[in-house]
Amino acid sequence: MNHVVVVGAGLAGVRSVEALRARGFGGTITLLGEEQHRPYDRPPLSKGVLIGKTDSTIVDSDLDALEIDFRPGVSAKGLHTGVVETTEGELAYDGLVIATGARPVRLRGDGPQHVLRTIDDALALRALLTEGARVAVIGAGWIGAEVATAARKAGSTVTVVEAASFPLATALGPIGAHTASWYAQAEVDLRLGITVASVDQGGLTLGDGSAVEADVVVTGVGVRPAVEWLAGSGIALDNGVVTDEHLRTSLPDVVAVGDCAAWWSRRYGRRLRVEHWDTALGAPDVAVAALLGADAVYDPVPYFWSEQFDNMVQYAGYHDGARLVLRGDPAAGGKANWGACWTNEDDTLAAVLAVNRPRDLLQGRRLIEGGQRLDVHRLADPAVALRDCTVA
Ligand SMILES: Cc1cc2nc3c(=O)[nH]c(=O)nc-3n(C[C@H](O)[C@H](O)[C@H](O)COP(=O)(O)OP(=O)(O)OC[C@H]3O[C@@H](n4cnc5c(N)ncnc54)[C@H](O)[C@@H]3O)c2cc1C
């Protein structure tokens, strides 16, 4: 293998080129990035960048020292056996890493609609979040909550419209309802169970025909894997690029990582596609190992965090079908300090949610990885450390 092409210069892309060099690959590495920027981190976009704390989130990676042929502003347009078609012509590869991430969904309508995915999006939006501006945010998921937080900090008037009957419904399920009070405390007008029919000039038209007037509309209703360029290539696609547990795709010498990859999880016995930073950080080393002929397995306990309304929200695991145990009282006064555990039928831990309880997250993550059986009654007591909830 003499030439590896990495398509997508986000976190997963840059970690892939680093992993190739760290594993001793001495051949040519070409890194294609649709954006004009050097690889940067996205989590701070909706946090530090939006509130004006920082302007740059470029990752600390010396592409020149690694001898990477980095091509900003170049997109992959198609894929044939051994060749990536790019906006600057064809590029032959011996090995290919697909790391094209995901793109935000936009809603219907001819009104101006902001999304938050890139540093350019973040800087453009920040300039509009001003004192007294009327900001309508569509979606009370992670991005919606963080944008609402930043907009309130800037003194804007904020309305959040959410189709589900509680915030964070997709990620957390009904327990997300306990975050609704954070919106009220921040004086955000949270409208639940309401769909948006269209984004128009001057605001939103809602499903019931009523309107929300707004100077700024931000759509935060989720993302789709950026795999349109792979259509017709013969690669297996199903909610992203399908991979095995080694992150190998259906095509030889092609691996996929990060937000665009739907990998086979041994741990959960199903395919997972996780749109979070920790996956983009951890998957590339395994994928590159596979590309170079080793048999490493990617089998993490998924992890993510969000900072919203001055709360640190952290989650690890995968809770589909698991039993929920609330830990602490979300309605207690003062700074939020509660969480949740989801347990499997055999009383092992499936997932943990920690609100301003970083120790719960750390210990819970270890318990999920270790698979110890737990005393479910003790789990419900927030005064008992999670690591002290194991049973012999
Ligand atoms: C505002 C924001 C806040 C976030 N906050 C958190 C958080 O608090 N916690 C957390 O865990 N996760 C968070 N995330 C998610 C996390 O940032 C992503 O999971 C991570 O960025 C995924 O990395 P990636 O490299 O797979 O994809 P991306 O970061 O999307 O990078 C993919 C790159 O590929 C480029 N590309 C796409 N198509 C092509 C093509 N055809 N040719 C060439 N290049 C292409 C794209 O332009 C992009 O630069 C946040 C994301 C956003 C947007």
The ligand as a MOL file (V3000), in Angstrom:
LIG
                    3D

  0  0  0     0  0            999 V3000
M  V30 BEGIN CTAB
M  V30 COUNTS 53 58 0 0 0
M  V30 BEGIN ATOM
M  V30 1 C -22.1400 22.5070 16.8700 0
M  V30 2 C -21.7690 21.1150 17.2640 0
M  V30 3 C -21.6040 20.8030 18.6030 0
M  V30 4 C -21.2580 19.5190 18.9910 0
M  V30 5 N -21.1150 19.2470 20.3170 0
M  V30 6 C -20.7850 18.0060 20.6940 0
M  V30 7 C -20.6210 17.7010 22.0860 0
M  V30 8 O -20.7820 18.5540 22.9590 0
M  V30 9 N -20.3090 16.4280 22.4070 0
M  V30 10 C -20.1260 15.4430 21.4870 0
M  V30 11 O -19.8360 14.3060 21.8530 0
M  V30 12 N -20.2680 15.7030 20.1660 0
M  V30 13 C -20.5940 16.9500 19.7620 0
M  V30 14 N -20.7480 17.2310 18.4140 0
M  V30 15 C -20.5770 16.1490 17.4330 0
M  V30 16 C -19.1430 16.0000 16.9720 0
M  V30 17 O -18.5840 17.2430 16.6950 0
M  V30 18 C -19.1210 15.1210 15.7180 0
M  V30 19 O -19.5230 13.8410 16.1160 0
M  V30 20 C -17.7550 15.0610 15.0750 0
M  V30 21 O -17.4250 16.3220 14.5620 0
M  V30 22 C -17.7390 14.0420 13.9380 0
M  V30 23 O -16.5020 14.1040 13.3140 0
M  V30 24 P -16.3210 13.5600 11.8160 0
M  V30 25 O -14.8850 13.8370 11.4770 0
M  V30 26 O -16.8540 12.1880 11.7020 0
M  V30 27 O -17.2700 14.4520 10.9150 0
M  V30 28 P -17.2320 16.0120 10.6310 0
M  V30 29 O -16.7610 16.7380 11.8340 0
M  V30 30 O -18.5640 16.3540 10.0650 0
M  V30 31 O -16.1320 16.1760 9.4980 0
M  V30 32 C -16.3310 15.7110 8.2030 0
M  V30 33 C -15.6410 16.6370 7.2240 0
M  V30 34 O -15.7370 16.0630 5.9350 0
M  V30 35 C -16.0290 17.0850 4.9900 0
M  V30 36 N -16.6880 16.4710 3.8400 0
M  V30 37 C -17.9750 16.0720 3.7150 0
M  V30 38 N -18.1960 15.5630 2.4840 0
M  V30 39 C -17.0140 15.6470 1.8180 0
M  V30 40 C -16.6010 15.2770 0.5220 0
M  V30 41 N -17.4470 14.6990 -0.3450 0
M  V30 42 N -15.3150 15.5360 0.1400 0
M  V30 43 C -14.4450 16.1090 1.0270 0
M  V30 44 N -14.7840 16.4680 2.2740 0
M  V30 45 C -16.0520 16.2320 2.6660 0
M  V30 46 C -16.9260 18.0180 5.7530 0
M  V30 47 O -16.9360 19.2900 5.1580 0
M  V30 48 C -16.2880 18.0020 7.1310 0
M  V30 49 O -15.3130 19.0060 7.2650 0
M  V30 50 C -21.0860 18.5210 18.0000 0
M  V30 51 C -21.2710 18.8170 16.6510 0
M  V30 52 C -21.6140 20.1070 16.2720 0
M  V30 53 C -21.8200 20.4290 14.8360 0
M  V30 END ATOM
M  V30 BEGIN BOND
M  V30 1 1 1 2
M  V30 2 1 2 3
M  V30 3 2 2 52
M  V30 4 2 3 4
M  V30 5 1 4 5
M  V30 6 1 4 50
M  V30 7 2 5 6
M  V30 8 1 6 7
M  V30 9 1 6 13
M  V30 10 2 7 8
M  V30 11 1 7 9
M  V30 12 1 9 10
M  V30 13 2 10 11
M  V30 14 1 10 12
M  V30 15 2 12 13
M  V30 16 1 13 14
M  V30 17 1 14 15
M  V30 18 1 14 50
M  V30 19 1 15 16
M  V30 20 1 16 17
M  V30 21 1 16 18
M  V30 22 1 18 19
M  V30 23 1 18 20
M  V30 24 1 20 21
M  V30 25 1 20 22
M  V30 26 1 22 23
M  V30 27 1 23 24
M  V30 28 2 24 25
M  V30 29 1 24 26
M  V30 30 1 24 27
M  V30 31 1 27 28
M  V30 32 2 28 29
M  V30 33 1 28 30
M  V30 34 1 28 31
M  V30 35 1 31 32
M  V30 36 1 32 33
M  V30 37 1 33 34
M  V30 38 1 33 48
M  V30 39 1 34 35
M  V30 40 1 35 36
M  V30 41 1 35 46
M  V30 42 1 36 37
M  V30 43 1 36 45
M  V30 44 2 37 38
M  V30 45 1 38 39
M  V30 46 1 39 40
M  V30 47 2 39 45
M  V30 48 1 40 41
M  V30 49 2 40 42
M  V30 50 1 42 43
M  V30 51 2 43 44
M  V30 52 1 44 45
M  V30 53 1 46 47
M  V30 54 1 46 48
M  V30 55 1 48 49
M  V30 56 2 50 51
M  V30 57 1 51 52
M  V30 58 1 52 53
M  V30 END BOND
M  V30 END CTAB
M  END
